Structures are given as C-alpha cells and as structure tokens.
Amino acid sequence: MPPMTFEPGDFQSRVRALLGLQGAVLTDQELSQMADSYPRCRGKEHWDVRQYVGHKRMGIGAREYRVVRGGSVQDVFRSAERVRAAAVGTALNELESQDTPGEKATARVTPSAG
C-alpha cells in the first residue's frame, strides 16, 4: 500500500507542527529529505526506530537511529540521537492516524534493536 499522499510543503508543515508538540525541531533540509523519502516507504505498519552500530561514516561504536516502517529497511529519517528519531516516528504515526479513520490517534514509536 502506498503511503499517504501529501504536497511536499503540506507534509513538511504538518510534520513540523507535530514535532513541535514534542519539543523536537528539524532543519528545513531534514524535513525536505523526509518529504523526498516518505513516498518510497510503502506500507501501513506503524513507524519504528531501529538502532544501527558502527557504520563507517560514524566511527566504531557510534550509534545511528533510523525511522522505518514495519519490517522495511527503507528509512525516512536518520539521526545520531535516539530521542530525535523517536520524535519523528511518533509524528509520522500521529500524522497518518489523523488521516486514517479508526486509527488510534496516540500511536507511539518504540525503539527496537537492529
């Protein structure tokens, strides 16, 4: 199932507002990259945060947190800070629950090992 369709500006402003409710702020570039990645993240599962360790660019032992949908490996957002990634996942779950009748409006992202 393809993700919901939003105009890029509408998507960014809605996500920014939902992130603001959590006290999280993303740069315009991060929001733009999310708007570009979002259509490639198909499915209807909830967004989740996965932790990755020791990526070449990050250095040995460093952590990277990626926001993904269900069992997918395609991420919509990456951060070295788990709390930022969790805020993005929660905002996306909330955004989609607002546009899907019958969905729970308080969806939360739960970190999982990756």
Residue pairs with C-beta under 8 A, 6 or more apart in sequence:
1 42
1 43
1 44
2 39
2 42
3 38
3 39
3 41
3 42
3 43
3 69
3 96
4 95
4 96
4 99
4 100
5 39
6 14
6 35
6 38
8 32
8 35
11 34
11 35
11 38
12 28
12 31
12 32
12 34
12 35
14 95
15 26
15 31
15 34
15 88
15 91
15 92
15 95
16 26
16 31
18 90
18 91
18 94
18 95
19 25
19 26
19 87
19 88
19 91
22 87
22 90
22 91
23 87
24 83
24 84
24 87
24 88
24 91
26 34
26 84
26 88
30 77
33 77
34 76
34 77
34 88
37 74
37 75
37 76
37 77
38 76
38 92
40 74
41 68
41 69
41 72
41 74
41 75
41 76
42 69
42 72
43 69
43 70
43 72
45 69
45 70
45 71
45 72
46 69
46 70
46 89
46 93
46 107
46 109
47 67
47 68
47 69
47 76
47 88
47 89
47 90
47 92
47 93
47 109
48 67
48 68
48 69
48 70
48 89
48 109
48 110
48 111
48 112
49 65
49 66
49 67
49 68
49 82
49 85
49 86
49 89
49 109
49 110
49 111
49 112
50 65
50 66
50 68
50 75
50 111
50 112
50 113
50 114
51 63
51 64
51 65
51 82
51 111
51 112
51 113
51 114
52 63
52 64
52 65
52 66
52 114
53 61
53 62
53 63
53 64
54 60
54 61
54 62
55 62
55 64
58 64
58 80
62 80
63 80
63 82
64 78
64 79
64 80
65 78
65 79
65 80
65 81
65 82
65 84
65 85
65 86
65 111
66 75
66 77
66 78
66 85
66 114
67 75
67 76
67 77
67 78
67 85
67 88
67 89
67 92
67 109
68 74
68 75
68 76
69 76
76 88
76 92
77 85
77 88
77 89
78 85
79 85
79 88
82 111
85 109
86 109
86 111
88 109
89 109
90 107
90 108
90 109
93 107
93 108
93 109
94 105
94 106
94 107
96 103
96 107
97 103
97 104
97 105
97 106
97 107
98 105
